[in-house]
Amino acid sequence: MRLLWKYLDKMRCFRKRSVIPLLGALVTVLLFLNLYIEDGYVLEEDKRQLRESAAHQLNSERYVHTFKDLTNFSGTINVTYRYLAGSPLPRKKYLTIGLSSVKRKRGNYLMETIKSIFDQSSYEELKEIVVVVHLADFDLAWCESLVQDISRKFAHHIIAGRLLVIHAPEEYYPSLDGLKRNYNDPEDRVRFRSKQNVDYAFLLNFCTNLSDFYMMLEDDVRCSKNFLTAMKKVITSKEGSYWVMLEFSKLGYIGKLYHSKDLPRLAHFLLMFYQEMPCDWLLIHFRGLLAQKDVIRFKPSLFQHMGYYSSYKGVENKLKDDDFEEDSFDIPDNPPASLYTNINVFENYDPTKAYSSVDEYFWGKSPSTGDFFVIMFHKSTRVSRIRIVTGTDDRQNDILHHGALEVGEKLVGTKKGKQCSSYITLGEFKHGNIEVQNVHHKISFDIECVRIVVTASQKEWLIIRSISLWTAPPAGH
């Protein structure tokens, strides 16, 4: 019995020793949460001790209020902005273009970027955009000097409500000292990229309710002509499909388009993880968390990096987007449609990838005579021009060697689903490609289906690289 009592006594001691550290850890966690949720009731000394004991804890009282806002990801962050030039108009626009700019050691391209946005837009396009410039440097004298230059050069755009210049005061920023040294970056590099994340977060937060869509540019970019018209065509073609971010440049944080309703979540996301990694890496994670797995990138690119010196230490930055085209007005409309094929699809190279404006394609296994690929419009459409390209530069044999292009009308329901009941042939493929102009003058009906028909079996596989359609105004216009 004596041995049994000793054993039980040891077990009680063991439980006590185990529970005490557990309780200690729990208390620390509760204090940590209390620091941010009820910061008004925590003594300064308690805060100091917690900062020393909590690993990688956010270390600025100024961040407490912002952190509390993160409990509501759909709401805006409580920041009081300074309006340096202009003010928002009550009417919501179609697109907000956001730029964040800081003082550079060598070169400044902001004025050229703003000029390019306005110069490359038509009068009708200008009525649908608002440009927001966040001067994100803590040097207020520099901000005041630059805003005077902007106000002189772009006064008419400011008066028209097309240009706003704002500043988020330094006291709203989290601490930029003692940050995590991820990726073995030097301390000043970590500070630069961490602040940049916060700069963008505050810019996104400001722009939440200004328009239907939001596009981020950097402050050293030039634009292609009528870029808004090209973007609207892409947005229209994506109706009915899910997307978080469309990309109109393959470089950095240039030409990335979002629904404005997603801006609060993106702003919170950048703010939460501001010291973890560069903003363009965070964007990839954000897109994936919102269930857009693949990049959706439009070609040709509508924006080009023009700066020679980086805003980080003035180092050289010669990056160029080789897909950029200065004049890319000849963009297909590709109205919303459903796509079907009976060709055996290879892996995930599905039919929709041939119809999108991104750098993807359909890839199917050896087609046989009579096989088809159908584009079925969501509503009948007047089409002026059709261009279809098959094969790629590195797979030049995977073209449609023998095929015809047809257009159809009278959509009817059958046991196999909806189909057009009658078709007219527009032409034959030559060397894997076909282009037909003035389609609306060659047929007497609005089109409901476009069909590619294989007219002879082939042993080669088939890549449909792009399907491009241009619509015509309704008859009588």
N, C-alpha and C positions, 0 to 999 in steps of 0.2 A: 504493500500500500504506500509505504514511504517513497519508493521509487516512482510510483504512479503520480503522487502529489508533486514531486520534483519536476516530472515531465510536464504536467499541466501548468505548473508555475512558469516553466521556461516558455511554453507556448503562449501564455498570456503576455510575457515580456516581449516575445517576438512580434506578436500582433501589435503591441503598443509601439515598438520601434518601427514597424512597417507603416502604421497608420499616421504617425507624427509627420514623416516626410510627405506623405500623400496629402495630409491636411495643409501642410506648409505650402505645397505646390498649388493646391486649390485656392488658398488664401491669396497667393501671389497673382494667380490668374484673375481672381475676382477684383483685386485691387487694380490690376492692369486695365480691366474693363471699366472699372469705376472711374479711372483717370480720364477716360475719353467720354463716358456717358454722362457722368455727373461731375465734370471738372470743377464746377464752382464750389464743391464741398470738400475738395482734397487739398491739404496743406502743401505748400511749396516744398517742404522737407520730404514729405511722402513722395512727391513727384520725383525729386532728385534721387531718392533711394531706388525707386522703381526703375528709373532710367538706367541706373548702374547695374541692376540685376536682370532686367529683361533683355534677352538676346535680340539684336536687330530691332529694338523698339523704336518707334517714331519718336524723335527727340526734340520736338518743338511745341511749346504751348500754343503757338500761333496756328498749329495744324489741328488742334483739338476740335475747333468749331467745324472745320471742313470735314474732319473724320466723322463727326456725328451726322453730317449730311449724307454720308455714304450709306446709311441705313435705308435711304429712299433712292434707289437707283433710277427711278423714273422722273425724279424731280431735279430741278436745277441746283447748282451749288451757290451758296449765299456769298456772292462777291459783289462789292460796290465798285463799279468801273468808273474811270474818268473818261469823259467824252472829250477827245482832243480836237475832233473835227466832225461835223455832221451829227445827225441823230436819226434813229429808225423811223421809217414811214409807217403809218397804221396798216397799209395794205400789204398783205403777204406776197412776196415775189415767188418766181419759179425756182430760182437758184441763188444761193449765197456762195460766194467765193471767199475763202478765208486765207489770210497770209499772216504769219508771225515773223517779226523782224527784230534783230538786235544789232547793236553797233559792231561793225567789223573792223579788224585791224587793217585790212587791205581791201579796198574796193567796196562799193555799195551799189546794188543792182535794183533796189526796191522801186525807184522811180521808173526805171525801164520796164519792170514787170507790170506795174499799174498801167503804164502807157500801152503796153502790148495788149492787155486785157481789153481796154476800151477801143483801141485802134482796130483790133481784129474782130470787133463786133459791129453788126449793123444797127441802125437806129431802132428797128423792131426788137432785136435781141437785147439791146441796152435797157429796154423797158421791163425786161423780165429778170434782171440780175441786180444784186447788191454786193459790193465788194467791202469786206471788213478787214482792216489792217490792225493787227495787235502790235503796237510798239512795246516790246517786252523787255526792254533794257531798264535797269535800275538807275541809269544816268538820266535824270529828268531834264537836264540842260540839253542833252543830245536829243531827247524826245521832242522838246519844244522847238528846237532848231529845225528838225526834220519835218515836223508837222507844219511849220511855216512854209517850207518849200512845197510840200504836198498841197497846201491850201492855195498857194499862188498858182501852181501849174494845173490843178484839177478843180478849180473853184466851181465851175458849172456842173460838174458831176456831184460835188458835195451838196450844192444847192438843190439839185434834182433828186437827192436821196439815194444816189447810186454808190456813194463812197462814204464810209465811216472809218474814223481812226479812233482807237480806244487804247486804254492802258489799265492793267490790273496792278494796284499798288503792292509794293514789296511786302507789306505786313500780312498779306493773304497767303504768301508762299510758305511751304514747309521749310524746315532747315535744309540747307544745302551743304552743311559741314558734316564730316564723319560718316559719309555715305558708304554703302556696301561696295567693295571693290570687285565686282563681278567681271569675268572674262579677262582678268589681269590688266584691266585698263588703268592708266595713271589717274591719280586723284582728280586732277583738273579736267580730264576727259569725262570722268564719272559725273563731276559737278555740272559740266556743260550739258551732257545729254539728259541728266535728271531734270535740270531746270527747263530744258526744251520740252520735255514731256508735260511739265506743269504749264508752260506757256501755251501749248496746244490745248490742254484740258480747259484752261480758262477761256480760250478763243472759242472752242466748241460750245462751251457752256453759254457764252454770250449769244451765239448764233442760233440757238435752239428753235426759236419761234419766228424767224425772219422769212422762211421760205419752205417750199416742199422738199427741196433737195439741197445738199451741201457738198461742196467740193473743196478739198484742201490743195493749195499750191504752196510752194516755197517762194522765198522772196528774190529768187534769181532765175526766173523762168520766162520764156517767150511762148506765145500761143499761136496755134494755127488759125487760119481765117475761118470765121463763122463756126468756131468750136462749139458754141451752144446749140446750133442747129444739128450738128453731127451728134452731140450727146443726146439730144431729145429723140433723135431717130433710134438710137440704141436703147434708151429707156422705154420707148414705145414698143420696140420689138421684144422687150423682156416682160411685158405685161402678162400677168398670169403665172409667172415663174418667180421662185423665191431667190432673193439675193440680199446680201448685206453690204458688199462693197464691189463697185465696178471700177476697173483701173483703166485710165486713159494715158498712162505712161508707165514704163517698167522701172523707173528710177525712184528710189527713196519714197518720200511722202509727197510726190508730185502727182496731181491729177487723180486723186482717189475720191470717189463719189459715194455718198451715203444718203439714205433717207433721213430727213431732219429729225424724225421721231426717235431715231437711234442715238442722236447726239448726247443726250444726258447720260446714257449708259456708257458710251465711249469716253466721255469726259471723266466720269467716276473711275472708269477702268484705268485710264492713264494716270490719274491722281493716286490711285491705290498702289500702283506698281511703278511709280515714277523713278525709283532708284534701281530697278531690277535690270532693265535692258533698254536699248535705243527704241524710239517710238515706232519705227517701221517694223521692228520685230514684234513689238506689242500688238500691232495691228493684225499680224498673222494669227496670233493667239485669239484676239477678239473675234475675228471673222470665224475661226473654227468653233469657238464657244457658242456662237450664234448659229451654228450648223450650216455654214457655207464652207464646204470642205475644199473645193477647188478654187484656184484663181480664175476670175473672169476678167480677162484683159482684152481691151479693144485695140485693133490695128486698123489703120496706121495710128500711131500715137499723136495726140493733139497738143502735147506740151513738151517743150525741150528745155533741158538745163543749160543756162547760158553763162552762169557765173564761172569765173576762173579761180577765184580764191574762196575758200570755205569760210563760214562764219566762225568756225573753231580755229582760233589762233592764226587765221589768214593763210593756212596751208593750201597748197595747190589742189584743185579738184577739177579734173578734166573730163569727168564722166559725161557721156553724150548718149542719147537714145537714138539708135540707128533706125528705129521704126517711125521716127517723127517725119511728118510731111507738113510743110508750111501751108499748102493749099489743099485741104482734104475735104472740099465742099461736096465732091461727087461721092457721097456716102449713100449706100443702099438703105431703103426704108424697112424692108423685111417685116411686113405687118404680122401681128400675132397669129400663130398657126400651130396646128398639131402635125407631127411627122410620123410616118409609118413606112416600114419596108418589110419585105419577106426575104431579104438577103440575110444570110447568117452573120450576125454582128460579132466582131472580134472584141473580146474583153469589154471595156467600158467606152468604146468608141461609137457611142450611140448616135442615131440620126440627128438629134437636136444640135450636135456639135458642128454639123455642116452648115446649119442655118444661122448660127449665132455670129456675132461680129468679133468674136475672140479668136485667139490663135489656136484653134482646135479643128478636128475634122472627123468625119465618119469613116470607118474602116470595116469593110465586110469581106467575107471569104468568097472565093471564086463564084461569081454570079452566073446564072444560066439564062437561056432564052426565055423571055416572058417575065423575068423577075422585075420588080418595080420598087420605086422610092417615091413616096407621095407627100406633098406639102398641102395640107387642108386648112384653108384660112378660117378664122373664127367668124368672119363675115365676108360676104362677096366684096371683091376689090377690083378697082380699075388699075391695071398694071401697064406701065409704059415700056419697061425694059427688063429683061431677064439675062443674067450671066451665071454660068455654072462652070466651075473649074475642078478637074479631077487630077489625082496624082500629086506628088510633092517633089521638091528638088532632089531629095535623097531616095525616093521611091518612084522613079519616073515611069516604071512599067505598070504601076498599080493605077492605071487610068481606065476610063470606060472606053474600050476599043470600038464597040459597036452599040449605039444607043440612040434613042429619039427623045425629044422634049415635047410634051403635050400639055395643053391647058383644058380644064373641064368646067362644066356648069351643072346645075340641077342636082344639088346634094340631096341624096335620099338614104333612108335607113334600110339596111339589109341584115341578113343573119350574121354577116361578118362585120357589122358595124356600118357607119356612114360612108358612102362613096358617091363620087360624081357619076351621073348616069350617062354622060356623053363627053367625049374628048375630041379636040382638034390638034393635029400635029403641027408644031411650029417649025421644026427643023431637025437635022441629024447632027450628032456630035462629030467633030473633026479633031483628031489628035487629042481626044479626051476632053475637049472644051466646046462650049456653045455660047453664043451671045446673040440675042434677038432684040432689035430696036423697034420702037413704034408698035408695040404689041396691041395697044388699044385701038390702033387704026386698022389692024389686020383681022380683028375679030369683032363681033357685034354684041358681045355680052360681057358683063362683069365676071371676073374669074373667081371660082370657089376652090379649085384644085389645080396644082401644078404637079405633073408626073414625069419622072424619068423612067423610061422603059428600056430594058436590056434586049437588044435585037439579035444578039448572037452570044452563045456561051463562051467564056474565056477561062483559062487556067490561072491567070493572074488574079490576085485579090484586087478589090476596088476601094480606092480612097476618093471620097467626095470632099474636096478641100474647102470649097465655099459655094454657097448658093446665095446669089444677090438679086434682090428684086427692088425695082423703083416704081412707086405708085404714080398715077396720073390724077389730076383734079377730076372731080365728077363731071359727067357730060353737061355741057351748057355753061361751065364756068370759064 
